Structures are given as C-alpha cells and as structure tokens.
C-alpha cells in the first residue's frame, strides 16, 4: 500500500476539521511512521490549510468523495498535500490539490519560480502550478493505477492559495505561467466557489471511497534507472521528473547561465545532497537542457567507472561531454560555459596521477583548474561520501575557493530521497547507527518501513538472496568492504582469482581497471555495475560508488567493528585498501563512509552479512521486526534492457515512431520551412509536409494547426535565438497585435538571408471611420541586437503583399 497519513471520506474529513481534530490526527500518524514529531510549522499549516479546504468541499456539497492527505510519492520522500477522488463521465478520477498559505509573491530568477516568504526567509520556490504539475507527471509515470492501459484513474491537478488575494499584474498570474496554468489551474482566497465547481465537474458522480481505495492500495512500478535512460536525458527527454528543490536548482542554474554571458564574474553553485537524493539525475538533466540551448556544458566526475558507463550509454559523440576532474589543467579561462561536477567530494588536491610525467607535475589545485576553466561551476557534494584520504572536495573547500577566486556563491540542499524506496528513515538510521551524524531514527522498524532490510547468517545465504532477486528480474549486486587482497593477475586458467574468501565461500572481486585478456562474460571494472556479468563478482567501494541497484547485498568485514566497551573501531590490519590504511587518524571516518555508501546503494532493499558477531549484535539491537515483509511489497516487472548508445540529439522534443503517431492528439508535425508548400491552414498539406511527428513538452496543450519548425536568422535574436525550435499555430483567431508571426517572403527588402520565411513582430494601427475600424498601417518589426534590421512596412493596397502564415505559440529552444 502507498504511504500516507490520512485516508477517508469527505464527510469524515469535514467533521474532523470542524472539531479541530484533523491536524492532531495527522501528527499522530506522522510520529507513528517517522518516529519523530512534525515541526510546529507543519502542524500549523495542516490546521490552516485543511480548514480552508474543508470549506471548499462544504461549499461544493462534495460529500461522496474520498480524500488522501500527505500522500508520499512513490520512491520519494515528498508528500502531496491532498488528493480528492471520485468519478465523472463514467471514469474513475483523482485531483491533486496543492495547498499554500502564501499571501504574496514576487517574480523569481526563472520563469518557473516565484519568490515568497517560506521557512523564515524570502526565497525562490516553484510556481504552485508547476509544482502540482510535476507531482501529477511523477505519479502518472511511477504509479500503476494512473498509467494502466485499462480503466486507469484519470489524474489532474490544481493549486489552492487560500490566503492569497492577487494584486494588479500579480506575478502569480503572469503570462509566463499561462501555459502550465491552463493545465493546472490556480485558485486564490476569493475562488472558493470556483474551486468547488472545478472539483464538482471532475468528481461529481461520487463513489470516491472506492476510487480512494484503488489509489491507496495500488502498486507502483519501479523507478526508472539512471543509466539505462541517460541517452534520453541528454536528448532532454528526462527519464526522471525533477521535483521541488531539484526543479528550483535546475531553474536557478539555467537563469545564472543566461546572466553570466553579460556578467564578468564567475558563479559557483554548491548543491548538498545525501545518498539517493538525485544529485546525478539533476546534473544530467542540466547537461541535456544546457546542450539543447547551445551552451558548452560538460559533466565531470572523479570516478572512472561512473564516467565510462555514461559514455558507453550515450554513444561516442555524446561521450565528449563526460570528462574527469583532472581533464581541465590545460583548459583556457572560461573555455566551458557550465561544468557540472558530479560527486564533487572526490575532487583531489591536484590533477597529478601516477602516469603524470615529471615535467608535467603541477602544484596547481584541482579545484582552481575547474573554476578557471568554466564560467559557472556546479558542485554536487556529500561530505560523508569521502572514502579515500586524497579526496578533499569538501563543502568547506568549495566555499573557500569560491571566495578566494571572487565567485558568486549559491548554496542549495537536495533532501528528497529517491533511493531506499524513498525512505529517509533508512538513510538516517544508517547515519545514526554509524555515528556519522545524530538523527531521530535510532531504530529501523521493518513493520513501518517500505524499504526491505535483512541480516543473514552466512555469505552463502547473502549470495543466494542477491541471485534470487536477479532471477526475479531485479538489478542486484554483491559488494563488500575492502578486507581482502585484490589480485593483479588472472589465474593460470585465465579466470579471475577468488580473492574474497570466508570459510567455504569464495568469489572474485570485480576485475581490476588495468586488467587485459578478461575471460568471456567478465565485464571490465568500469562496467561491473552496468553489465549483467557483474553478478558473478563482488564489487568494491570504487566500482559501486555512484551506482544504484534494486537490491544490494553487503559483506561487512572486520575493518569496521563495534566494541561494546569502546564503540566503533577501525582495524587497519584487516584492511587491504593501502591509501586508506595510511590515513592515520582519518581511517575510522573513511571506513564508516565506505559502509555508509555500500549500504545505501539499494533502491528497494539491502541485506547484510557481518563477519564480526559483536558488530552484528549491535546493529540488530538497533532494529525491530526484521524478517517481516516491508509495508509495501511492489510487484516489479523484468529489468529493462539497457538503452543502446546513441548520437546526441539535443532537440527539445521527442520524435515519435510512425506507429505511435496520432496527429494533433499526441504529436504535431515537424516542418522544414525551406521546402514547405506554405498552406499551413490546410491540415492535409501540413501532414504532407511533415518531416517527422514530435511530442511536445508536457505543459503544452496540443491543438490542431500547430507545427514545429526551426528558425534561422538574427532578426529576432533577443527573443528567438538563431537555430531555435519554435512551436507555431496556423489557427490565428484573435488579435495578432504584438505577437511574433511567421511571414512568407515576397519582396520584403529584409536583409535576412534565412530562407522562404521570416519571423517578425506584428504591429498594426487602426483608425475609426464611419464604416468601422480600418488599418492605418502595418509594420513587421524585428527585435535584434543587430542594427541592420529595420521595421518593414506592408503596403495595405497591395494584393500581393506577404502572407502571414502562422504565429508563435512557444519558443521551445
């Protein structure tokens, strides 16, 4: 079942709010599930917002509906305020309602952002309609009840700002959010009746309790794996939907890129996030979006395994955007527009390595090389994932470097948990148990958790569990602490040496990075996490870090033990990790970080075998109800096949295959304006001229007469960059005044040499006569940084004057 704090009928909900009981009921459910009390602010928001929402339901006489409160998104720690359920037009339906206590807002740093008072300060947050729409998309993509082919629950969303009274030209209702507000309407304090009517039209046939039960008891499909969808992310077809703080940071970086071209200062973004908070997903979405906009964006890590895997997936040409931290020593200043430093805690002191020639040795700090090479550096950091003594990319170092090099520093925190079944509790419990940081999660209670955790009594049992999960179609791997030697050579029979030995149990480590002549079926070290053959080896920290699997089995060696008298101790004598052994007083912290990383690799579950009985006893003492099934046990389909490598296609839309195309339902035609016949008002001609059919971004509602085309030229470069992809409509009902229009060339005298069509701003002046309004003049105006372009007058009495073929709906870029 899904995680939520309240499910009931609307009459029960209204009665609870009337008696001021609903917030207390939510608080009790919250503490029972999360093992700590909700904040005072959250409790007050429940009291205020839910009372206001109750008034809406009462006004609309919505007494046969179901309601879910604080509904946790599958595989995420984010919660939806309210979902109302019912029926209309013979279909089961649900409406997400995002509740806000805002009373005012200002424009944010990006079109999707507003600035308002949240959490004790003014800061950028997502526009409520954008936020609710992201939740809708995420549920439709991740939850079976909303995407089943037969009898799916139709899902919509809206936002209700019950304290908000809009002013003239209010940013909340600015034209920049018009497209998404058509899909996700926003209601304010004076709209109680309007919101009630909106909900009644969608859920008015009642039967909401049954639909509510369907939603609450349904299963979710597995999270889309990062690596098998990287190529789509790069083509700006994100396999992951960005949520809340991810979307805010995404938009802030895009806004900073736009301003940095006129700003001589450098910008540094420091993005904090623990295991599974989506740092890599955000980095890859940014890479795809920035590449589509024509920026020189690069992705860099300190992990050969992670980078090589990404390069393999995206293909040879796109792989050039994936580099290592030590690749920028020879770069010129500002060679790169944006450098996305994933796993930045792995930055080293310098870029020297064992193969660096003596004459090429440098004492220049690696972080300085990175910052010098780019206008904007984005560092994704988890200070508790440092596992080697020469990894120095701490938050403190990045802050200090930003100050020393005169950069504008922006700091953000990713908190939403996507790994560990969206369970912040498991990650917090690991941190608390290892004494990495104190958290409220002292105990792990399997009866209350969606994430599966188990302790087994032998390495054979652990290996069997991992293989069983793999046989069921899940991705699964066995990993271990670095407590055994790692052979440099193959055995005499050409096979890997079984280095990991515990009693009768024997398994090889994954292949070393420099090994050649590997036997068939054994992946190279960098592909161990990605290749199905990796199931036959034990992965070490250096091949597992940065990756995730459905299930992970961890062999907990004797290098980190718990002594009942002294607490956690690190044993150098057992460790085979030479650099870590030499780290002196940092040894214990680095080994703790190693097991923290290994334990948090699982999306669905983690199983552990302890070599040391006292350590096992201590960890068991911090758990309850082990052996029970998790609160939700999803039925998972077979593991998807890996996406083959593909050349970079950074166009901001998805090209559909012919069998998928439903004209002007799920796609619009893509035209080449250099060869199109030009009768865009004729649907048959549009279909004949279509080069391909493409799906539009989710927030744009498709309509007949729309088409996509690429615009070339500089006459509108303030609004439409040269080479931009633009959505047009030939259905031009209404005034053209002030709109960008597509004009078929005749003899315009336009200096642009960009094809058969030109894009300009339509500017007409009318005057009143006895016969009614008539045109006094019409101009086609440019909007360009190039002064060669001047307004073009249209001769009103010329029957051969240029044809206005379409107007702009949206610049897709």
Secondary structure, 3 states (H helix, E strand, C coil): CCCCCEEEEHHHHHHHHHCCCHHHHHHHHHHHHHCCCCCHHHHHHHHHHHHHHHHHHHHCCCCCCEEEEEEECCCCCCEEEEEEEEEECCEEEEEEEEEECCCCCEECCCCCEEEEEECCEEEEEECHHHHHHHHHHHHHHHEHHHCCCCCCCEEEEEEEECCCCCCCCCHHHCHHHHHHHHHCCEEEHHHHHHHHHHHHHHHECCCHHHHHHHHHHCCECCCCCCHHHHHHHHCCCCCCCCCCHHHHHHHHHHHHHHHHCCCCCCEEEEEEECCCCCHHHHHHHHHHHHHHCCCCEEEEECCHHHHHHHHHHHCCCHHHHEEEHHHCCCCCCCCEEEEEECCHHHCECCCCCCCCCHHHCCCCCHHHHHHHHEEEEEEEECHHHCCCCCECCCHHHHHHHHHHCCCEEEEEEECCCCCHHHCHHHHHHHHHHCCCCCCCCCCEECCCCCCEEEEECCHHHHHHHHHHHHHCCCCEEEEECCCCCCCCCCCCCCCCCCCEEECCEEECECCCCCCCCCCCCCCCHHHCCCCHHHHHCEECHHHHCCCCEEEEEEEECCCEEEECCCEEEECCCCCCCHHHHCCHHHHHHHHHHHHHHHHCCEEEEEEEEECCHHHHHHHHHCEECCCCCCCCCCCCCCCCCCCCCCCCCCCCCEECCHHHCCECCCEEEEECCCCCCCCCCCHHHHHHHCCEEEECCCCCCCCCCEEEEEECCCCCCCCCCCCEEEEEECCCCCCCCCCEEEEECCCCCCCCCCCCEEEEEEEEEEEEECCEEEEEEEEEECCCCCCCCCCEEECCCCCCCCCEEEEEEEECC
